[in-house]
């Protein structure tokens, strides 16, 4: 099983786990310190983030947080839908360590508020504040899920705040071990794991 950073790719990830034309641009470092001041809010463009992003299908992670005591699922962040006012994250859970035998899926939904972030060498970094609005679960063609709790929206981010960057068709999220700034936003991007725009 290939190790992976946080689910967002984002945001895995957010991812979870997680650079558009004329957007943030390059850099090959695995992480990017974002201690610089944010760009002016008028310069921020949410449009290049809007759309549906597919998680890295080569990444299979252990420790799905909603697993029951009797069922320890592995998982993938399979889809991230970003809109100007909402975010929807889909996780697929598997009964095996290689993510081959599907158990089901969990969808978490949030209201979203976007603002300009910063990262060295990047021009349209996003800070996203999330407010959990609900979830749904189901077998979705799998063998069925046995969860230890109803999804609570804390899986993608314990603080409800994300740092994202787009480069071409790749979406990058915060690094797994990132520190938080004074406002509670992650300070470091993960540029080795990403989601791809559909």
ChimeraX attribute file (.defattr): number of C-alpha atoms within 10 A of each C-alpha:
attribute: neighborCount
match mode: 1-to-1
recipient: residues
	/A:1	12
	/A:2	9
	/A:3	10
	/A:4	22
	/A:5	26
	/A:6	28
	/A:7	30
	/A:8	34
	/A:9	40
	/A:10	39
	/A:11	34
	/A:12	33
	/A:13	33
	/A:14	34
	/A:15	35
	/A:16	36
	/A:17	36
	/A:18	36
	/A:19	22
	/A:20	18
	/A:21	11
	/A:22	11
	/A:23	17
	/A:24	20
	/A:25	16
	/A:26	13
	/A:27	13
	/A:28	8
	/A:29	11
	/A:30	12
	/A:31	18
	/A:32	21
	/A:33	16
	/A:34	21
	/A:35	14
	/A:36	11
	/A:37	11
	/A:38	19
	/A:39	18
	/A:40	11
	/A:41	11
	/A:42	8
	/A:43	12
	/A:44	18
	/A:45	17
	/A:46	16
	/A:47	11
	/A:48	20
	/A:49	25
	/A:50	16
	/A:51	14
	/A:52	18
	/A:53	27
	/A:54	25
	/A:55	33
	/A:56	24
	/A:57	11
	/A:58	13
	/A:59	20
	/A:60	21
	/A:61	24
	/A:62	20
	/A:63	12
	/A:64	19
	/A:65	16
	/A:66	20
	/A:67	17
	/A:68	14
	/A:69	9
	/A:70	9
	/A:71	15
	/A:72	20
	/A:73	26
	/A:74	25
	/A:75	28
	/A:76	26
	/A:77	35
	/A:78	22
	/A:79	28
	/A:80	32
	/A:81	17
	/A:82	20
	/A:83	18
	/A:84	14
	/A:85	12
	/A:86	18
	/A:87	23
	/A:88	20
	/A:89	28
	/A:90	21
	/A:91	21
	/A:92	24
	/A:93	32
	/A:94	28
	/A:95	20
	/A:96	16
	/A:97	16
	/A:98	16
	/A:99	22
	/A:100	13
	/A:101	14
	/A:102	21
	/A:103	23
	/A:104	22
	/A:105	23
	/A:106	20
	/A:107	20
	/A:108	22
	/A:109	20
	/A:110	20
	/A:111	17
	/A:112	19
	/A:113	17
	/A:114	20
	/A:115	20
	/A:116	22
	/A:117	28
	/A:118	26
	/A:119	25
	/A:120	14
	/A:121	12
	/A:122	20
	/A:123	22
	/A:124	29
	/A:125	29
	/A:126	25
	/A:127	20
	/A:128	20
	/A:129	19
	/A:130	23
	/A:131	18
	/A:132	18
	/A:133	14
	/A:134	15
	/A:135	17
	/A:136	12
	/A:137	19
	/A:138	16
	/A:139	16
	/A:140	14
	/A:141	10
	/A:142	16
	/A:143	14
	/A:144	17
	/A:145	23
	/A:146	19
	/A:147	18
	/A:148	13
	/A:149	10
	/A:150	12
	/A:151	18
	/A:152	14
	/A:153	21
	/A:154	14
	/A:155	18
	/A:156	26
	/A:157	20
	/A:158	9
	/A:159	16
	/A:160	18
	/A:161	20
	/A:162	28
	/A:163	33
	/A:164	31
	/A:165	34
	/A:166	28
	/A:167	24
	/A:168	17
	/A:169	16
	/A:170	21
	/A:171	35
	/A:172	31
	/A:173	34
	/A:174	37
	/A:175	34
	/A:176	23
	/A:177	13
	/A:178	17
	/A:179	14
	/A:180	13
	/A:181	12
	/A:182	8
	/A:183	7
	/A:184	13
	/A:185	22
	/A:186	27
	/A:187	24
	/A:188	25
	/A:189	29
	/A:190	34
	/A:191	24
	/A:192	17
	/A:193	31
	/A:194	32
	/A:195	32
	/A:196	21
	/A:197	20
	/A:198	9
